[in-house]
């Protein structure tokens, strides 16, 4: 009876996944022409960008799961909020643990301060959100303080928006308290963006109104004001401390008896002030 030959099992070696990088290496070894190499290099760049996007999405998911709730540690005029420094202290470690970082870019265009916040993953993928507003001239701030106040305010909101921080709105204002509803950061950001789109469209007219108020010509100012759309009037009803367009002096002018008399004179409700 013949003995059966025993066959030693062959150890299977893992096969490396085929990527554009391996194809490029193989093409170089085979002496591929320049046109083929360029196409493979472009394919490799697209592949790396896609991998970076996937890594960014995964890192953001992990960060949001690990990020602590951002508690409100300061109080404003009618609201509580989390300061920028306090927020950064809380998110610094979980951001680093997931290979994420952030930075801001600040510009001034058409009288508005633009702040863009960039979130970047260590593999290179980057996403951005931006907001804008006028200088916060409320109180007794000088020009630099007014600029700094608006920049800090916009930095807070853009950071919250780009990172999708899972917390209630930073500014739990009187409207939220009255209705029992708390706006999320995304809600507030979307409202801000919509408001500033309207304001940017009518910015020359708004500046004209402010110039008329500064000159004390309430009749001319009221004429400009009455030409504003309902959307614009709604966008302008924001306190200067929250990035509104008008300072306290201007608000007083537009809520006094002379202001209402000027508007009525134009609409014909009372005799014209010039008579």
FIGU-906853 format. One record per residue (C-alpha): residue in one letter; x, y, z; residue number from 1. Coordinates in Angstrom, 3 decimals, decimal comma, always signed. Layout:
% residues N
atom code:A&px:X&py:Y&pz:Z&pos:NUM
...
This chain:
% residues 275
atom code:X&px:+0,000&py:+0,000&pz:+0,000&pos:1
atom code:X&px:+1,606&py:+3,259&pz:-1,082&pos:2
atom code:X&px:+1,992&py:+6,070&pz:+1,349&pos:3
atom code:X&px:+0,274&py:+9,323&pz:+0,523&pos:4
atom code:X&px:+2,612&py:+12,227&pz:+0,193&pos:5
atom code:X&px:+2,005&py:+14,863&pz:+2,771&pos:6
atom code:X&px:+1,693&py:+18,384&pz:+1,384&pos:7
atom code:X&px:+2,855&py:+21,121&pz:+3,645&pos:8
atom code:X&px:+0,329&py:+23,962&pz:+3,813&pos:9
atom code:X&px:+1,563&py:+27,106&pz:+2,105&pos:10
atom code:X&px:+1,389&py:+30,274&pz:+4,150&pos:11
atom code:X&px:-0,605&py:+32,903&pz:+2,296&pos:12
atom code:X&px:+1,007&py:+36,296&pz:+2,295&pos:13
atom code:X&px:-1,313&py:+39,286&pz:+2,576&pos:14
atom code:X&px:-1,723&py:+41,161&pz:-0,673&pos:15
atom code:X&px:-1,169&py:+44,878&pz:-0,429&pos:16
atom code:X&px:-4,157&py:+46,912&pz:-1,642&pos:17
atom code:X&px:-3,756&py:+48,453&pz:-5,065&pos:18
atom code:X&px:-3,554&py:+52,213&pz:-4,831&pos:19
atom code:X&px:-2,593&py:+54,911&pz:-7,318&pos:20
atom code:X&px:+0,768&py:+55,069&pz:-5,535&pos:21
atom code:X&px:+1,510&py:+51,404&pz:-6,259&pos:22
atom code:X&px:+0,379&py:+51,819&pz:-9,858&pos:23
atom code:X&px:+2,630&py:+54,843&pz:-10,205&pos:24
atom code:X&px:+5,597&py:+52,953&pz:-8,797&pos:25
atom code:X&px:+4,932&py:+50,064&pz:-11,178&pos:26
atom code:X&px:+4,670&py:+52,453&pz:-14,133&pos:27
atom code:X&px:+8,024&py:+54,030&pz:-13,257&pos:28
atom code:X&px:+9,668&py:+50,598&pz:-13,020&pos:29
atom code:X&px:+8,249&py:+49,704&pz:-16,436&pos:30
atom code:X&px:+9,487&py:+52,924&pz:-18,013&pos:31
atom code:X&px:+6,062&py:+54,418&pz:-18,735&pos:32
atom code:X&px:+5,914&py:+57,601&pz:-20,806&pos:33
atom code:X&px:+5,451&py:+61,068&pz:-19,259&pos:34
atom code:X&px:+1,767&py:+61,379&pz:-20,228&pos:35
atom code:X&px:+0,871&py:+58,167&pz:-18,384&pos:36
atom code:X&px:+2,901&py:+59,193&pz:-15,354&pos:37
atom code:X&px:+1,147&py:+62,571&pz:-15,175&pos:38
atom code:X&px:-2,268&py:+60,883&pz:-15,290&pos:39
atom code:X&px:-1,260&py:+58,508&pz:-12,514&pos:40
atom code:X&px:+0,082&py:+61,390&pz:-10,426&pos:41
atom code:X&px:-3,237&py:+63,252&pz:-10,814&pos:42
atom code:X&px:-5,061&py:+60,061&pz:-9,833&pos:43
atom code:X&px:-2,834&py:+59,776&pz:-6,755&pos:44
atom code:X&px:-3,550&py:+63,370&pz:-5,738&pos:45
atom code:X&px:-7,307&py:+62,829&pz:-6,050&pos:46
atom code:X&px:-7,062&py:+59,618&pz:-4,052&pos:47
atom code:X&px:-5,108&py:+61,342&pz:-1,279&pos:48
atom code:X&px:-7,613&py:+64,223&pz:-1,188&pos:49
atom code:X&px:-10,501&py:+61,762&pz:-0,874&pos:50
atom code:X&px:-8,736&py:+59,864&pz:+1,906&pos:51
atom code:X&px:-8,091&py:+63,170&pz:+3,692&pos:52
atom code:X&px:-11,803&py:+64,093&pz:+3,435&pos:53
atom code:X&px:-12,805&py:+60,737&pz:+4,905&pos:54
atom code:X&px:-10,257&py:+61,123&pz:+7,699&pos:55
atom code:X&px:-11,547&py:+64,629&pz:+8,429&pos:56
atom code:X&px:-15,154&py:+63,409&pz:+8,654&pos:57
atom code:X&px:-14,139&py:+60,555&pz:+10,941&pos:58
atom code:X&px:-12,074&py:+62,875&pz:+13,144&pos:59
atom code:X&px:-14,928&py:+65,370&pz:+13,445&pos:60
atom code:X&px:-17,290&py:+62,581&pz:+14,472&pos:61
atom code:X&px:-14,848&py:+61,436&pz:+17,129&pos:62
atom code:X&px:-14,230&py:+64,981&pz:+18,349&pos:63
atom code:X&px:-17,932&py:+65,743&pz:+18,713&pos:64
atom code:X&px:-18,418&py:+62,537&pz:+20,679&pos:65
atom code:X&px:-15,560&py:+63,389&pz:+23,060&pos:66
atom code:X&px:-16,070&py:+67,148&pz:+23,332&pos:67
atom code:X&px:-17,502&py:+68,233&pz:+26,683&pos:68
atom code:X&px:-20,579&py:+70,445&pz:+26,892&pos:69
atom code:X&px:-19,612&py:+74,083&pz:+26,645&pos:70
atom code:X&px:-21,045&py:+75,721&pz:+29,746&pos:71
atom code:X&px:-21,807&py:+79,435&pz:+29,820&pos:72
atom code:X&px:-19,239&py:+81,071&pz:+32,089&pos:73
atom code:X&px:-19,982&py:+84,777&pz:+31,545&pos:74
atom code:X&px:-22,958&py:+87,107&pz:+31,650&pos:75
atom code:X&px:-23,709&py:+89,962&pz:+29,254&pos:76
atom code:X&px:-26,417&py:+92,597&pz:+29,373&pos:77
atom code:X&px:-29,360&py:+90,224&pz:+29,030&pos:78
atom code:X&px:-27,726&py:+86,881&pz:+28,369&pos:79
atom code:X&px:-25,256&py:+84,242&pz:+29,445&pos:80
atom code:X&px:-22,565&py:+82,997&pz:+27,102&pos:81
atom code:X&px:-19,333&py:+81,000&pz:+26,913&pos:82
atom code:X&px:-16,292&py:+83,201&pz:+26,358&pos:83
atom code:X&px:-13,925&py:+82,386&pz:+23,524&pos:84
atom code:X&px:-11,030&py:+81,667&pz:+25,907&pos:85
atom code:X&px:-13,202&py:+79,335&pz:+28,005&pos:86
atom code:X&px:-14,380&py:+77,467&pz:+24,900&pos:87
atom code:X&px:-10,827&py:+77,021&pz:+23,624&pos:88
atom code:X&px:-9,683&py:+75,590&pz:+26,960&pos:89
atom code:X&px:-12,441&py:+72,967&pz:+26,815&pos:90
atom code:X&px:-11,959&py:+71,879&pz:+23,191&pos:91
atom code:X&px:-8,158&py:+72,045&pz:+22,942&pos:92
atom code:X&px:-7,437&py:+68,489&pz:+24,119&pos:93
atom code:X&px:-10,175&py:+66,601&pz:+22,217&pos:94
atom code:X&px:-9,270&py:+68,498&pz:+19,043&pos:95
atom code:X&px:-5,628&py:+67,511&pz:+19,374&pos:96
atom code:X&px:-6,525&py:+63,890&pz:+20,160&pos:97
atom code:X&px:-8,310&py:+63,626&pz:+16,808&pos:98
atom code:X&px:-5,676&py:+65,434&pz:+14,741&pos:99
atom code:X&px:-7,726&py:+68,588&pz:+14,289&pos:100
atom code:X&px:-6,792&py:+72,250&pz:+14,519&pos:101
atom code:X&px:-8,384&py:+75,603&pz:+13,701&pos:102
atom code:X&px:-7,424&py:+79,125&pz:+12,720&pos:103
atom code:X&px:-9,106&py:+82,364&pz:+11,652&pos:104
atom code:X&px:-8,661&py:+84,758&pz:+8,757&pos:105
atom code:X&px:-9,864&py:+88,337&pz:+9,301&pos:106
atom code:X&px:-10,555&py:+90,929&pz:+6,616&pos:107
atom code:X&px:-12,408&py:+94,233&pz:+6,287&pos:108
atom code:X&px:-14,466&py:+94,767&pz:+3,143&pos:109
atom code:X&px:-17,128&py:+97,340&pz:+2,326&pos:110
atom code:X&px:-17,217&py:+98,556&pz:+5,921&pos:111
atom code:X&px:-17,817&py:+95,059&pz:+7,299&pos:112
atom code:X&px:-15,479&py:+92,897&pz:+9,360&pos:113
atom code:X&px:-15,240&py:+89,407&pz:+7,833&pos:114
atom code:X&px:-14,054&py:+86,515&pz:+10,010&pos:115
atom code:X&px:-13,494&py:+83,063&pz:+8,491&pos:116
atom code:X&px:-12,777&py:+80,052&pz:+10,705&pos:117
atom code:X&px:-10,885&py:+77,096&pz:+9,200&pos:118
atom code:X&px:-10,924&py:+73,582&pz:+10,654&pos:119
atom code:X&px:-8,000&py:+71,468&pz:+9,412&pos:120
atom code:X&px:-7,147&py:+67,768&pz:+9,763&pos:121
atom code:X&px:-3,556&py:+66,581&pz:+9,994&pos:122
atom code:X&px:-3,863&py:+64,865&pz:+6,581&pos:123
atom code:X&px:-4,554&py:+68,251&pz:+5,012&pos:124
atom code:X&px:-8,306&py:+68,447&pz:+4,441&pos:125
atom code:X&px:-9,742&py:+71,823&pz:+5,477&pos:126
atom code:X&px:-13,237&py:+73,294&pz:+5,741&pos:127
atom code:X&px:-14,337&py:+76,848&pz:+6,446&pos:128
atom code:X&px:-17,280&py:+78,973&pz:+7,560&pos:129
atom code:X&px:-17,414&py:+82,773&pz:+7,675&pos:130
atom code:X&px:-19,540&py:+85,598&pz:+9,096&pos:131
atom code:X&px:-19,364&py:+89,388&pz:+9,047&pos:132
atom code:X&px:-20,614&py:+92,443&pz:+10,953&pos:133
atom code:X&px:-19,874&py:+96,105&pz:+11,591&pos:134
atom code:X&px:-17,683&py:+97,293&pz:+14,473&pos:135
atom code:X&px:-19,404&py:+97,134&pz:+17,868&pos:136
atom code:X&px:-19,597&py:+100,814&pz:+18,799&pos:137
atom code:X&px:-21,842&py:+100,287&pz:+21,830&pos:138
atom code:X&px:-20,857&py:+101,838&pz:+25,141&pos:139
atom code:X&px:-17,764&py:+104,027&pz:+25,265&pos:140
atom code:X&px:-15,435&py:+101,859&pz:+23,125&pos:141
atom code:X&px:-12,747&py:+103,516&pz:+21,055&pos:142
atom code:X&px:-12,246&py:+102,432&pz:+17,426&pos:143
atom code:X&px:-9,792&py:+99,630&pz:+18,251&pos:144
atom code:X&px:-11,953&py:+98,273&pz:+21,067&pos:145
atom code:X&px:-15,026&py:+98,335&pz:+18,808&pos:146
atom code:X&px:-13,136&py:+96,366&pz:+16,172&pos:147
atom code:X&px:-11,792&py:+93,873&pz:+18,723&pos:148
atom code:X&px:-15,239&py:+93,303&pz:+20,225&pos:149
atom code:X&px:-16,751&py:+92,376&pz:+16,865&pos:150
atom code:X&px:-13,810&py:+90,157&pz:+15,905&pos:151
atom code:X&px:-14,068&py:+88,192&pz:+19,169&pos:152
atom code:X&px:-17,829&py:+87,836&pz:+18,767&pos:153
atom code:X&px:-17,468&py:+86,523&pz:+15,207&pos:154
atom code:X&px:-14,623&py:+84,211&pz:+16,209&pos:155
atom code:X&px:-16,865&py:+82,564&pz:+18,796&pos:156
atom code:X&px:-19,741&py:+82,003&pz:+16,405&pos:157
atom code:X&px:-17,642&py:+80,762&pz:+13,475&pos:158
atom code:X&px:-15,728&py:+78,373&pz:+15,746&pos:159
atom code:X&px:-18,973&py:+76,935&pz:+17,110&pos:160
atom code:X&px:-20,402&py:+76,633&pz:+13,604&pos:161
atom code:X&px:-17,450&py:+74,930&pz:+11,895&pos:162
atom code:X&px:-16,932&py:+72,443&pz:+14,741&pos:163
atom code:X&px:-20,639&py:+71,771&pz:+15,214&pos:164
atom code:X&px:-20,343&py:+71,996&pz:+18,971&pos:165
atom code:X&px:-23,220&py:+70,196&pz:+20,668&pos:166
atom code:X&px:-24,445&py:+72,907&pz:+22,976&pos:167
atom code:X&px:-27,279&py:+75,369&pz:+23,248&pos:168
atom code:X&px:-26,878&py:+78,819&pz:+21,760&pos:169
atom code:X&px:-24,051&py:+80,790&pz:+23,305&pos:170
atom code:X&px:-26,364&py:+83,736&pz:+23,836&pos:171
atom code:X&px:-29,516&py:+82,622&pz:+25,653&pos:172
atom code:X&px:-31,259&py:+85,950&pz:+25,092&pos:173
atom code:X&px:-34,597&py:+87,339&pz:+26,192&pos:174
atom code:X&px:-36,423&py:+85,939&pz:+23,164&pos:175
atom code:X&px:-35,424&py:+82,410&pz:+24,059&pos:176
atom code:X&px:-36,355&py:+82,905&pz:+27,698&pos:177
atom code:X&px:-39,754&py:+84,326&pz:+26,798&pos:178
atom code:X&px:-40,716&py:+81,531&pz:+24,416&pos:179
atom code:X&px:-39,154&py:+78,692&pz:+26,373&pos:180
atom code:X&px:-37,178&py:+77,708&pz:+23,267&pos:181
atom code:X&px:-33,383&py:+77,578&pz:+23,147&pos:182
atom code:X&px:-31,813&py:+78,174&pz:+19,758&pos:183
atom code:X&px:-28,937&py:+75,962&pz:+18,700&pos:184
atom code:X&px:-25,663&py:+77,443&pz:+17,482&pos:185
atom code:X&px:-26,533&py:+76,371&pz:+13,942&pos:186
atom code:X&px:-29,880&py:+78,212&pz:+14,185&pos:187
atom code:X&px:-28,154&py:+81,379&pz:+15,349&pos:188
atom code:X&px:-25,468&py:+81,089&pz:+12,670&pos:189
atom code:X&px:-27,998&py:+80,612&pz:+9,869&pos:190
atom code:X&px:-29,968&py:+83,636&pz:+11,096&pos:191
atom code:X&px:-26,768&py:+85,682&pz:+11,215&pos:192
atom code:X&px:-25,766&py:+84,695&pz:+7,687&pos:193
atom code:X&px:-29,225&py:+85,516&pz:+6,300&pos:194
atom code:X&px:-29,257&py:+88,874&pz:+8,105&pos:195
atom code:X&px:-25,837&py:+89,879&pz:+6,807&pos:196
atom code:X&px:-26,708&py:+88,890&pz:+3,235&pos:197
atom code:X&px:-29,593&py:+91,377&pz:+3,384&pos:198
atom code:X&px:-27,440&py:+94,070&pz:+5,023&pos:199
atom code:X&px:-24,639&py:+93,693&pz:+2,469&pos:200
atom code:X&px:-27,135&py:+94,214&pz:-0,375&pos:201
atom code:X&px:-28,407&py:+97,493&pz:+1,123&pos:202
atom code:X&px:-25,167&py:+98,700&pz:+2,721&pos:203
atom code:X&px:-24,877&py:+101,949&pz:+0,677&pos:204
atom code:X&px:-28,412&py:+102,959&pz:+1,734&pos:205
atom code:X&px:-27,675&py:+102,083&pz:+5,365&pos:206
atom code:X&px:-24,536&py:+104,223&pz:+5,282&pos:207
atom code:X&px:-26,592&py:+107,051&pz:+3,744&pos:208
atom code:X&px:-29,067&py:+106,777&pz:+6,620&pos:209
atom code:X&px:-26,276&py:+106,893&pz:+9,190&pos:210
atom code:X&px:-24,756&py:+109,964&pz:+7,507&pos:211
atom code:X&px:-28,132&py:+111,753&pz:+7,585&pos:212
atom code:X&px:-28,521&py:+110,941&pz:+11,280&pos:213
atom code:X&px:-25,007&py:+112,222&pz:+11,981&pos:214
atom code:X&px:-25,902&py:+115,488&pz:+10,213&pos:215
atom code:X&px:-29,092&py:+115,771&pz:+12,287&pos:216
atom code:X&px:-31,264&py:+115,780&pz:+9,148&pos:217
atom code:X&px:-34,059&py:+113,565&pz:+10,455&pos:218
atom code:X&px:-36,387&py:+114,287&pz:+7,550&pos:219
atom code:X&px:-33,852&py:+113,062&pz:+4,987&pos:220
atom code:X&px:-32,927&py:+110,130&pz:+7,250&pos:221
atom code:X&px:-36,567&py:+109,106&pz:+7,612&pos:222
atom code:X&px:-37,033&py:+109,269&pz:+3,848&pos:223
atom code:X&px:-34,168&py:+106,785&pz:+3,395&pos:224
atom code:X&px:-35,495&py:+104,581&pz:+6,221&pos:225
atom code:X&px:-39,007&py:+104,390&pz:+4,752&pos:226
atom code:X&px:-37,529&py:+102,989&pz:+1,547&pos:227
atom code:X&px:-36,185&py:+99,922&pz:+3,345&pos:228
atom code:X&px:-37,798&py:+96,524&pz:+2,795&pos:229
atom code:X&px:-39,360&py:+94,520&pz:+5,632&pos:230
atom code:X&px:-36,487&py:+91,998&pz:+5,423&pos:231
atom code:X&px:-33,936&py:+94,769&pz:+5,856&pos:232
atom code:X&px:-35,821&py:+96,384&pz:+8,738&pos:233
atom code:X&px:-35,923&py:+93,008&pz:+10,468&pos:234
atom code:X&px:-32,183&py:+92,520&pz:+9,912&pos:235
atom code:X&px:-31,470&py:+95,949&pz:+11,408&pos:236
atom code:X&px:-33,299&py:+95,223&pz:+14,672&pos:237
atom code:X&px:-30,182&py:+93,910&pz:+16,409&pos:238
atom code:X&px:-28,484&py:+95,528&pz:+19,389&pos:239
atom code:X&px:-25,100&py:+97,151&pz:+18,778&pos:240
atom code:X&px:-23,625&py:+94,884&pz:+21,467&pos:241
atom code:X&px:-24,495&py:+91,911&pz:+19,224&pos:242
atom code:X&px:-23,159&py:+93,326&pz:+15,990&pos:243
atom code:X&px:-26,056&py:+95,662&pz:+15,159&pos:244
atom code:X&px:-25,674&py:+98,470&pz:+12,643&pos:245
atom code:X&px:-26,672&py:+101,410&pz:+14,862&pos:246
atom code:X&px:-25,069&py:+102,712&pz:+18,051&pos:247
atom code:X&px:-26,975&py:+103,915&pz:+21,111&pos:248
atom code:X&px:-27,042&py:+107,553&pz:+19,955&pos:249
atom code:X&px:-28,510&py:+106,610&pz:+16,581&pos:250
atom code:X&px:-31,102&py:+104,330&pz:+18,194&pos:251
atom code:X&px:-32,216&py:+107,192&pz:+20,464&pos:252
atom code:X&px:-32,623&py:+109,459&pz:+17,444&pos:253
atom code:X&px:-34,765&py:+106,843&pz:+15,679&pos:254
atom code:X&px:-37,032&py:+106,268&pz:+18,674&pos:255
atom code:X&px:-37,694&py:+109,873&pz:+19,659&pos:256
atom code:X&px:-40,730&py:+112,039&pz:+18,951&pos:257
atom code:X&px:-38,939&py:+114,073&pz:+16,267&pos:258
atom code:X&px:-38,164&py:+110,881&pz:+14,349&pos:259
atom code:X&px:-41,781&py:+109,747&pz:+14,311&pos:260
atom code:X&px:-42,856&py:+113,261&pz:+13,304&pos:261
atom code:X&px:-40,400&py:+113,144&pz:+10,393&pos:262
atom code:X&px:-41,751&py:+109,795&pz:+9,207&pos:263
atom code:X&px:-45,341&py:+110,997&pz:+9,507&pos:264
atom code:X&px:-44,490&py:+114,142&pz:+7,555&pos:265
atom code:X&px:-43,247&py:+112,031&pz:+4,651&pos:266
atom code:X&px:-46,191&py:+109,638&pz:+4,696&pos:267
atom code:X&px:-48,656&py:+112,523&pz:+4,968&pos:268
atom code:X&px:-50,030&py:+111,740&pz:+8,404&pos:269
atom code:X&px:-49,120&py:+115,199&pz:+9,747&pos:270
atom code:X&px:-48,221&py:+118,560&pz:+8,126&pos:271
atom code:X&px:-44,812&py:+118,620&pz:+6,501&pos:272
atom code:X&px:-42,082&py:+119,758&pz:+8,888&pos:273
atom code:X&px:-40,757&py:+122,217&pz:+6,312&pos:274
atom code:X&px:-44,028&py:+124,170&pz:+6,187&pos:275
